[in-house]
Amino acid sequence: MSIVQTTVSRAKAGRRHDAIAMALEASKLLERHGAADNRLLVAGAAGEMAGTHVFTTDFENGEAWGEFNDGLMTDAELEALLDRATSSDSPVELLSQSVASEIPLGRTGPSGRGSVIEAYISRSLPGRFESALELAGVAFDFVEAHGGSNCRLLQMTNAGVLTDCLVASWELESMKMAGRLGDAYANDPDGQRLFQMLTAVDGAITTISRGIYREIPL
């Protein structure tokens, strides 16, 4: 079961390039401890989170994640980087860190990555968890039919007030494709049916937030 560790930060005024440089430095340090899959995303149309940086690290399972974090505790270079990241002259303001577990849905689909990522955060209603998983499968089928790939469903496990929330994400090649998917969601009969499922009185989830992110190459 894949584990994703996420750190959210906001670049201070005039320090965006410095913030990206710090993320690149962090990625190289983390790779030394076995974190080979690091990504940096910037939030675009994401409400109050617009402009924030999202740094993610994927792990094969919980044991690998735990071993990775044990190793970090003895890395003096990383400790120095954390001191810089939290100092008064740091280029970033750290907002949150969370951990999530991927939920296997027993489905297959295109796994390629894109430069645009959409994330949909929700909370399953009491007694409706299985229905929420079914809804995710329907949504992913629709997204993939309109050019999306690497559809994933995560459950946040150590995330403060968002603990137990579900994160559905998918990737697209460009913002043009993201716009095309939005058009289909509004005009395609399958998209309209999906909207009805998401907003039904007896629906399986309640929506918390949705955002579009772009990847910044590290």
C-alpha positions as semicolon CSV with decimal commas, in nm:
position;residue;x (nm);y (nm);z (nm)
1;M;0,000;0,000;0,000
2;S;0,162;0,325;-0,116
3;I;0,218;0,605;0,134
4;V;0,240;0,972;0,040
5;Q;0,398;1,232;0,268
6;T;0,303;1,591;0,185
7;T;0,445;1,922;0,302
8;V;0,257;2,243;0,218
9;S;0,432;2,579;0,230
10;R;0,390;2,931;0,098
11;A;0,675;3,133;-0,049
12;K;0,725;3,467;0,121
13;A;0,688;3,785;-0,084
14;G;0,960;3,809;-0,347
15;R;1,114;3,474;-0,245
16;R;0,948;3,231;-0,489
17;H;1,272;3,133;-0,665
18;D;1,448;3,087;-0,331
19;A;1,161;2,864;-0,215
20;I;1,194;2,644;-0,524
21;A;1,572;2,623;-0,473
22;M;1,514;2,509;-0,114
23;A;1,272;2,239;-0,234
24;L;1,532;2,117;-0,483
25;E;1,793;2,103;-0,207
26;A;1,551;1,909;0,015
27;S;1,475;1,663;-0,265
28;K;1,843;1,580;-0,311
29;L;1,888;1,526;0,063
30;L;1,580;1,305;0,085
31;E;1,697;1,093;-0,208
32;R;1,998;0,992;0,002
33;H;1,755;0,824;0,241
34;G;1,568;0,634;-0,029
35;A;1,302;0,891;-0,121
36;A;1,342;0,865;-0,498
37;D;0,996;0,995;-0,595
38;N;0,975;1,360;-0,492
39;R;0,753;1,615;-0,666
40;L;0,694;1,987;-0,620
41;L;0,354;2,129;-0,718
42;V;0,224;2,485;-0,711
43;A;-0,144;2,551;-0,653
44;G;-0,326;2,749;-0,920
45;A;-0,705;2,767;-0,904
46;A;-0,733;2,629;-0,551
47;G;-0,921;2,887;-0,346
48;E;-0,737;3,005;-0,037
49;M;-0,452;2,764;-0,116
50;A;-0,365;2,937;-0,446
51;G;0,007;2,997;-0,477
52;T;0,110;2,744;-0,214
53;H;0,381;2,487;-0,283
54;V;0,304;2,120;-0,227
55;F;0,605;1,888;-0,187
56;T;0,517;1,518;-0,204
57;T;0,720;1,203;-0,147
58;D;0,589;0,856;-0,238
59;F;0,683;0,537;-0,053
60;E;0,612;0,174;-0,137
61;N;0,454;0,104;0,201
62;G;0,432;0,218;0,560
63;E;0,748;0,037;0,668
64;A;0,950;0,214;0,399
65;W;0,803;0,547;0,510
66;G;0,892;0,476;0,874
67;E;1,246;0,364;0,792
68;F;1,292;0,680;0,584
69;N;1,185;0,903;0,873
70;D;1,410;0,716;1,118
71;G;1,703;0,793;0,888
72;L;1,618;1,161;0,872
73;M;1,658;1,196;1,247
74;T;2,033;1,133;1,220
75;D;2,106;1,355;0,917
76;A;2,285;1,672;1,029
77;E;2,251;1,835;0,686
78;L;1,876;1,790;0,689
79;E;1,856;1,928;1,042
80;A;2,042;2,236;0,920
81;L;1,802;2,269;0,627
82;L;1,502;2,248;0,863
83;D;1,656;2,518;1,080
84;R;1,687;2,742;0,774
85;A;1,333;2,661;0,661
86;T;1,189;2,771;0,996
87;S;1,414;3,070;1,059
88;S;1,294;3,429;1,042
89;D;1,471;3,484;0,709
90;S;1,345;3,161;0,552
91;P;1,200;3,198;0,199
92;V;0,898;2,989;0,299
93;E;0,628;2,965;0,561
94;L;0,555;2,601;0,647
95;L;0,179;2,547;0,664
96;S;0,125;2,174;0,716
97;Q;0,261;1,823;0,684
98;S;0,046;1,515;0,638
99;V;0,058;1,146;0,553
100;A;-0,190;0,955;0,337
101;S;-0,236;0,592;0,233
102;E;-0,340;0,493;-0,118
103;I;-0,662;0,291;-0,137
104;P;-0,646;0,017;-0,402
105;L;-0,966;0,016;-0,605
106;G;-0,890;-0,299;-0,806
107;R;-0,905;-0,114;-1,136
108;T;-0,659;-0,044;-1,415
109;G;-0,609;0,270;-1,619
110;P;-0,338;0,485;-1,779
111;S;-0,062;0,557;-1,529
112;G;0,133;0,827;-1,712
113;R;0,203;1,151;-1,534
114;G;0,118;1,501;-1,655
115;S;0,221;1,855;-1,572
116;V;-0,126;1,941;-1,437
117;I;-0,276;1,766;-1,134
118;E;-0,629;1,802;-1,003
119;A;-0,705;1,708;-0,643
120;Y;-1,054;1,664;-0,497
121;I;-1,077;1,638;-0,117
122;S;-1,390;1,496;0,044
123;R;-1,510;1,316;0,354
124;S;-1,720;1,003;0,331
125;L;-2,049;1,020;0,519
126;P;-2,117;0,777;0,806
127;G;-2,186;0,427;0,676
128;R;-2,112;0,530;0,316
129;F;-1,742;0,450;0,281
130;E;-1,790;0,165;0,032
131;S;-2,019;0,385;-0,174
132;A;-1,752;0,657;-0,169
133;L;-1,504;0,408;-0,317
134;E;-1,753;0,316;-0,589
135;L;-1,806;0,684;-0,665
136;A;-1,430;0,732;-0,702
137;G;-1,423;0,451;-0,958
138;V;-1,703;0,615;-1,158
139;A;-1,525;0,951;-1,145
140;F;-1,195;0,798;-1,255
141;D;-1,362;0,621;-1,549
142;F;-1,502;0,956;-1,661
143;V;-1,170;1,139;-1,617
144;E;-0,977;0,875;-1,809
145;A;-1,232;0,882;-2,092
146;H;-1,142;1,251;-2,133
147;G;-0,764;1,227;-2,128
148;G;-0,680;1,193;-1,758
149;S;-0,426;0,949;-1,618
150;N;-0,263;0,828;-1,294
151;C;-0,595;0,839;-1,106
152;R;-0,539;0,774;-0,735
153;L;-0,752;0,765;-0,423
154;L;-0,579;0,838;-0,094
155;Q;-0,703;0,843;0,263
156;M;-0,534;1,096;0,489
157;T;-0,415;0,922;0,805
158;N;-0,208;1,183;0,992
159;A;-0,344;1,517;0,878
160;G;-0,487;1,713;1,168
161;V;-0,847;1,818;1,101
162;L;-0,835;1,646;0,760
163;T;-0,758;1,302;0,906
164;D;-0,967;1,027;0,735
165;C;-1,055;1,256;0,445
166;L;-1,030;1,114;0,093
167;V;-0,813;1,271;-0,177
168;A;-0,896;1,180;-0,536
169;S;-0,635;1,299;-0,785
170;W;-0,565;1,268;-1,156
171;E;-0,315;1,414;-1,400
172;L;-0,344;1,587;-1,737
173;E;-0,094;1,692;-2,001
174;S;-0,189;2,061;-2,004
175;M;-0,429;2,325;-1,879
176;K;-0,606;2,300;-2,215
177;M;-0,687;1,937;-2,135
178;A;-0,800;2,040;-1,787
179;G;-1,036;2,291;-1,947
180;R;-1,161;2,029;-2,189
181;L;-1,232;1,795;-1,898
182;G;-1,426;2,076;-1,727
183;D;-1,631;2,126;-2,043
184;A;-1,715;1,756;-2,051
185;Y;-1,808;1,759;-1,684
186;A;-2,061;2,035;-1,754
187;N;-2,194;1,922;-2,093
188;D;-2,142;1,547;-2,130
189;P;-2,439;1,338;-2,004
190;D;-2,192;1,117;-1,812
191;G;-2,046;1,428;-1,651
192;Q;-2,390;1,551;-1,552
193;R;-2,472;1,212;-1,400
194;L;-2,146;1,226;-1,204
195;F;-2,239;1,573;-1,075
196;Q;-2,577;1,438;-0,962
197;M;-2,401;1,156;-0,774
198;L;-2,168;1,403;-0,605
199;T;-2,448;1,635;-0,492
200;A;-2,735;1,392;-0,423
201;V;-2,916;1,416;-0,090
202;D;-2,828;1,052;-0,024
203;G;-2,475;1,092;-0,166
204;A;-2,169;0,915;-0,030
205;I;-1,944;1,214;0,039
206;T;-1,934;1,577;0,133
207;T;-1,692;1,791;-0,065
208;I;-1,424;1,987;0,123
209;S;-1,211;2,140;-0,151
210;R;-1,086;2,107;-0,507
211;G;-0,777;2,252;-0,669
212;I;-0,560;2,253;-0,980
213;Y;-0,183;2,226;-0,944
214;R;0,112;2,250;-1,182
215;E;0,430;2,051;-1,140
216;I;0,758;2,239;-1,099
217;P;1,041;2,014;-1,227
218;L;1,302;1,937;-0,963
